[in-house]
Structures are given as structure tokens and as C-alpha cells.
Amino acid sequence: MKRLLNKPFIRNTTKYKSKRITGIISVLVCFLTFITLTCPLVSSTDMEKPTGDTSVTIIDDWGRTVTLDKPAERIAFSHTATADGILLAGGWDKVVGREGSLTDPDTYPNLDSIPAIDVNGQCFDLDFEKITEIHPDLVILQKYYSQKEGFDEIASKLEPDIPVIGLDFLDPESAESIKKLGILLGTSDVADEYVNFHDDVIKKIKEKTQGLSDDEKPNVFIDGGGMGTEQISTYGKEASFWEKMCEVAGGKNVASSLSGDYVTSLDMEWLLEQDIDSIMAQAYYEKGKPSGSGESKSFGYKASDPSHAEEEAESILNDVKNLDVYSNTDAVKNNNVHLQYWELACTPKAFIGTAYLAKWLHPDLFTDLDPEQIHQEYLTKYLGTNYDLKNLGIFAYPC
């Protein structure tokens, strides 16, 4: 007997088509919902930037938006702190104009072949004819305390033909200026590696000092260059690098109420009234001589007589302690008086100076902190020098 087959389902019926379309739509809706929830959103900046656009933009440390059509290939700069900043960002091979006071070819290559763009080493007294002649893609200036008027005057003379940027390379707490410079130079891989190193050092210090009470933070006075003479100066509230060094290291700046940045006409009666737990005297050149008088015999990278460095340092420390204005302070009574080479405060090396300061102020907290090792790594790996701290002058004493 012949088997009867079931009547086949007719797939082209209107009812079937309707169900099929509804199913497809449901699947698409689910798929699109999944994509929306799991895929990162594209920023408006990325969407607006046309394919092949090589422009770079940052907000400088004066709060100005600076945009270059492409990463800078020719740069000029002023201020010694900016020189280290450029090295750390991996951009020295792009330098076509420089700070005129630099004298260390072991750190800054090809100095003789790079023209100076300032007059007599004054960072805000620029040679505009020379800058126009070399025509850099970017002029980089240190954000120098409160000197906004000087910066604006320079920018008004050069822009828009030559872009100008202000970055703060003196900030010990943040290396954001190096990161920004890396973006502008197209060297972010180099810059970011250094930033990670810097930030790790500061993070480890702050982890131990942020929990200190106000009473546990010593009052620190920085003698900014007298080196044991009556010519005492210090840094006021507008010298933010010193304020931050104290804060990160777990101390309080005695001079935080003073107006200005580098205060040279200090009121001795005011100083006598201050509660000073620790003194950090900045060391420059030869004993008793002002900053800029020549190479040091005992301090820094070019010390001419490092074999007698400790003897010289002890002599300066004794001179500081014996000053009438300091003799009755707790700092002298408790032997909390130290010397630090000026570059560990007034350049990007300020975070290294902060490490030394933290160890002086809180030796029990920082038994495992090695500022000299940090300093050596900075010189060798990130500045690319051949310096060995064991063969150089003193940078911090006693340590």
C-alpha cells in the first residue's frame, strides 16, 4: 500500500515570511545591544580627527592650548631645567637653539654646535633675531614661578609663526611636563618610561609621609646659597618646587608665608622668631662665593677636588651652625643641619632632592630608601651620562 506523506510546510506563505522577518530583527537587536555594551566608545576627538592627521595638542603649564601640525623636529629652549627635561623626553637630537649658560658637554651633547638663544644666560632675555634665523618648530620655556608677564611677552613676539610652550620642569611631585613634551616631540615611548620611574619614587615616599600628623612634620628652613655666611636667602611661597619638596618629604616650609620666590632681603628679626627643626643649606660653588662664580671644588658633577669634599662640607656645616641666627634653633641643637647641591632642588632632579630630604627628616621611616641609587639610575639610564657618583663631588651631606 502506498504510504501517504505529510503535506509539506509551504515556506513562502505570508505568515512564515512575517515570522522570519521578526526573528531576524530580534537577532539584530540583540547583536547590536551586545556590541554597544561590550565595545569601547570612540571619543569625539577620535571621530573628528581625519585619517592621516598628524597634529598633536597639549595644554601647557600656563593653561594654554598648544597645537602643532605634526610633532616638532626642530626645537629651541631656555633655562637649564628645560635642558634636562628635553633629555628625559628623548628629544635632544631635535635641539637647534639652547640655553646659553650650559657648559657640560658630557651631559648635553654637541653644545658647541648649537647656538644660544638667550642673552648672557638670562632665561627671559632672548635673542629674537637668532630664534628667527634658526626658525624652530617650537620654543620651550620653563614656567618660572610667577613670571607670566615675561612669558606672555615672548609668546607675543614669536607666535603664531613660532609656537611657544611653558612647562614646569621644577615640580618634584609630578613629571607631567615630561609627558607633555614627549607628545609634542613624538617621543612618548621614551618620555613615559621616565615618568613611570619618577612617579614610582614619589609614590613610595608619599605612602609613608601622607599619614603623618601636622605635629610629626618638622619645620624646615632652606638657606638658599649663603653657605655659612650672613648672606642668607630662602624660597617663599611662589617657589612652588620647594613647598612641594617639603610637603612630599613630610616637612613644613618655614618660609611659606613669605611673598615672592627667591627671597634675598630676608628680615633677620623674623628669622630669629621662627621655630626651625631642620636646616637644609644649598651648596653652590667655592665656599663664601656666590652662585655662578665658577666651578666648585667639592660639589656637583664637575668638582675639581672631590678628595677634600667632606672636609669642605664639614667646614661649611660648622659655619652654618655657628651663625647667630641659627645657633639657638632646635635644628642646630639636635644636629639636623644638612647640605644639598643646588641642582637637586632647582632642576628636574628635585625629586631626588626630595628623597634625600625625606630621609633626613624621617630616618626611621626611610631605612630602605636609597637616594644615591635613585640619583645614579637617573644619570645613567635616563640622562644617558657616564657619571659615577662615587667619583664625583658631594650632592648631599651628611647622608
C-alpha positions, -999 to 999 in steps of 0.1 A, spaced: 0 0 0 13 34 -9 24 55 21 9 89 24 34 117 32 25 146 54 18 177 35 49 198 33 51 232 51 49 259 25 77 284 33 66 312 11 34 318 29 28 353 42 26 340 78 60 324 75 77 354 60 63 376 88 77 353 115 111 351 97 115 388 94 105 393 131 131 367 141 159 384 121 151 417 136 152 403 171 186 387 164 199 420 150 187 439 180 203 415 204 236 417 184 237 455 183 229 456 220 258 433 228 282 453 207 271 486 224 276 471 258 309 454 252 328 476 228 346 508 240 331 541 228 350 561 203 358 596 216 345 627 198 382 637 193 390 604 175 359 607 154 367 643 143 404 636 136 407 629 99 426 599 87 463 608 82 461 638 106 495 640 124 487 670 146 495 670 183 479 690 211 486 696 248 476 720 275 508 736 287 515 745 324 502 780 319 469 765 308 474 774 271 463 750 244 493 744 221 488 725 188 514 716 163 506 703 128 530 674 134 555 665 161 583 691 163 616 683 146 634 715 155 633 729 190 649 757 209 648 763 247 658 785 275 665 777 312 688 750 324 659 729 339 645 727 304 677 710 291 672 680 314 635 679 305 644 676 268 669 648 275 644 629 297 618 632 269 642 618 243 644 650 222 680 663 224 687 653 188 660 679 178 676 709 196 687 737 173 688 765 199 697 763 236 702 780 269 734 799 268 747 791 303 751 753 297 787 742 300 786 704 304 791 686 271 793 652 289 756 657 298 744 678 269 760 667 236 772 690 208 769 722 228 795 740 207 775 734 175 741 746 190 737 784 191 724 801 223 691 819 220 693 839 252 715 869 262 741 864 289 724 832 301 693 851 312 664 828 305 638 855 297 662 878 278 660 861 244 678 868 212 648 871 189 669 876 158 687 843 164 654 825 171 640 838 138 672 828 120 671 792 131 633 791 129 625 762 153 591 743 152 588 750 189 603 772 216 602 756 251 604 778 282 604 769 319 573 780 337 592 802 361 573 808 393 551 839 388 568 852 356 537 851 335 542 886 320 577 877 308 564 846 292 534 864 275 558 890 261 580 863 245 550 845 231 535 877 216 567 883 197 571 848 183 536 834 178 518 824 156 548 819 133 568 800 160 548 783 187 559 788 224 552 765 253 556 769 290 563 738 311 573 734 347 603 711 349 610 721 386 580 703 400 594 675 422 560 658 427 549 655 391 567 646 358 536 656 337 558 682 319 580 654 305 549 635 294 535 666 276 569 673 259 570 637 247 537 642 230 548 673 212 581 657 201 567 623 191 588 606 217 562 594 242 578 560 244 609 575 259 592 601 280 566 578 295 593 553 307 610 581 326 577 594 340 569 559 354 603 558 371 598 593 386 563 586 398 573 553 414 599 571 436 574 598 447 547 573 453 568 553 477 578 584 496 542 597 499 529 564 511 549 569 543 545 607 547 509 613 539 497 597 571 519 620 593 501 644 616 510 681 615 529 677 647 550 649 632 562 672 603 594 691 612 597 728 603 623 730 576 643 762 566 663 762 533 692 786 533 694 792 496 731 800 490 748 817 519 769 786 526 776 797 561 778 835 555 755 862 566 740 864 531 711 843 539 683 839 514 654 814 510 624 804 489 590 820 495 555 808 487 558 814 450 587 790 446 563 760 445 591 735 440 604 739 475 570 739 490 563 706 473 596 691 483 588 698 519 553 685 516 562 652 499 591 646 523 569 651 553 580 686 564 567 722 566 584 751 548 593 777 574 591 805 548 557 795 533 542 828 544 569 850 526 559 867 494 580 861 463 600 832 450 637 837 457 638 860 488 672 877 492 664 906 515 654 884 545 644 900 577 667 886 604 644 895 632 617 875 615 641 845 611 651 847 648 615 842 658 609 811 637 607 776 651 632 757 630 636 719 634 658 713 604 680 734 581 690 725 546 717 747 532 722 748 495 757 743 482 769 760 451 805 768 442 835 777 463 830 784 499 820 820 506 815 828 469 781 835 452 763 812 428 778 814 393 814 823 405 829 793 388 833 755 391 831 740 426 860 722 442 838 700 463 802 699 450 784 686 419 793 669 387 824 689 379 840 691 413 877 698 408 889 685 441 865 658 453 891 642 476 887 671 500 849 673 496 839 660 530 864 683 547 849 713 528 814 702 536 821 699 573 836 734 573 805 748 557 782 730 581 801 744 610 799 779 596 761 775 592 757 762 628 777 790 642 757 818 627 739 837 655 706 835 637 707 797 638 727 789 670 696 786 693 674 766 669 664 730 675 680 722 642 714 731 655 709 717 690 698 684 675 723 684 647 697 684 620 717 706 596 724 693 561 740 705 528 724 698 494 738 707 460 716 732 443 708 711 412 689 686 435 662 713 440 663 737 411 661 713 381 640 681 373 664 664 398 642 679 426 625 646 431 660 632 440 665 661 464 631 652 479 643 617 485 673 630 504 652 654 524 627 627 534 655 605 547 669 634 567 635 644 582 623 609 589 652 585 591 632 558 609 606 558 582 630 555 553 656 530 563 652 513 529 653 545 508 685 549 488 686 584 472 720 578 458 708 547 439 679 568 425 703 595 415 727 571 398 698 555 378 686 589 367 721 598 354 729 565 337 696 553 323 675 584 317 701 612 311 725 588 294 756 601 311 787 581 321 789 598 355 796 576 385 786 593 418 814 576 436 839 597 417 821 630 418 817 658 443 792 659 471 754 663 464 740 657 499 758 658 532 758 641 555 739 612 540 
